[in-house]
Amino acid sequence: MSSYSDSGTAGCCSDESVDRCAEKLKVCGHPMRLRLLCRIARGEEACVSELWTCLGQPQPVVSQHLAALKQKGVVESEVRGNRRVYRIIDPFIENLIFALQAGIIAPDKTPGSWRSDPTGSDQSGSDQSASHQSDNDTPDSLPAEPALAKSCC
């Protein structure tokens, strides 16, 4: 039996926790859904017409992705006048999107670089993370902000 299934072992994730996180990450794993979540997380009233206009996608495509997010409990909608407004209700996903927008996490960041100050001014542990970096892959040189601005309207 692997240590992953032993929820009593310190430092290991419980099966239940892993399964819940995997389900949430799976539904949010589509690039269009991540873009939608980035836009919704901006705190503005995000309605379908604004989302599909902003993202340059057909309304049925955006509605289908929103329905999947809603079905899995990631977002909820509320009717305000003639608009259906969406907001993120899952704290795990909301934290993930905020960390992505802030550049705290990024697909190209090296292991350990996100654990400290996201500005890169904290040098603790830099010797360890340096061994995992290529010459072109330093945390300070990652273009996190421009990519987010493009994908999040």
Secondary structure, DSSP 4 states (H G I P E B T S, - for coil): --GGG-TTSTTPPPHHHHHHHHHHHHHH-SHHHHHHHHHHHTSS-EEHHHHHHHHT--HHHHHHHHHHHHHTTSEEEEEETTEEEEEE--HHHHHHHHHHHHTSS-TTPPTTTTSS-TTS---TTHHHHHTT--TT--GGG--HHHHHHHHT-
